[in-house]
Amino acid sequence: MEGRLENLEMHVGYLQKTLDDLNVVVLEQARQLRDLTGQVALLQRSLAAVLAAVQESGEQEDTPLR
């Protein structure tokens, strides 16, 4: 009976360490996801600004000179 209890305690300790390790990974991935989400938002704003500038430039070229 004593041996089984020790085995269970070792198993629980192993599972706790695994859970802690996975938690570290999940937290790091959450941080990376936040960072990437911010970068995508920045790229979207930059692209929108570039597209607006290109469109405005094209409209100016089509305007006849007086």
C-alpha positions in Angstrom: 0.0 0.0 0.0 2.9 2.4 0.9 4.4 1.9 -2.6 1.2 2.7 -4.4 0.8 5.9 -2.4 4.4 6.9 -3.3 3.7 6.1 -7.0 0.6 8.2 -6.9 2.5 11.1 -5.2 5.2 10.9 -7.8 2.6 10.8 -10.6 0.8 13.9 -9.2 4.1 15.7 -8.9 4.9 14.9 -12.5 1.5 16.1 -13.6 1.8 19.3 -11.6 5.2 20.0 -13.2 3.8 19.3 -16.7 0.8 21.6 -16.0 3.2 24.4 -14.8 5.3 23.9 -17.9 2.3 24.1 -20.2 1.0 27.2 -18.4 4.3 28.9 -19.1 4.0 28.0 -22.8 0.3 29.2 -23.0 1.2 32.5 -21.3 4.1 33.1 -23.8 1.9 32.3 -26.7 -0.8 34.7 -25.4 1.9 37.4 -25.2 3.0 36.6 -28.8 -0.5 36.7 -30.0 -1.1 40.1 -28.5 2.1 41.4 -30.1 1.2 40.0 -33.5 -2.3 41.3 -33.3 -0.9 44.8 -32.6 1.5 44.4 -35.5 -1.3 43.3 -37.9 -3.4 46.3 -36.8 -0.4 48.6 -37.5 0.1 47.1 -40.9 -3.6 47.5 -41.7 -3.4 51.2 -40.8 -0.2 51.6 -42.8 -1.7 49.9 -45.8 -4.9 51.9 -45.7 -2.8 55.1 -45.6 -0.7 54.0 -48.6 -3.8 53.0 -50.6 -5.4 56.3 -49.8 -2.3 58.2 -50.9 -2.1 56.1 -54.1 -5.7 56.7 -54.8 -5.4 60.4 -54.2 -2.3 60.6 -56.4 -4.2 58.8 -59.2 -7.1 61.2 -58.9 -4.8 64.2 -59.1 -3.2 62.9 -62.3 -6.7 62.5 -63.9 -7.6 66.1 -63.1 -7.2 68.3 -66.2 -4.8 71.2 -65.9 -6.3 74.7 -66.3 
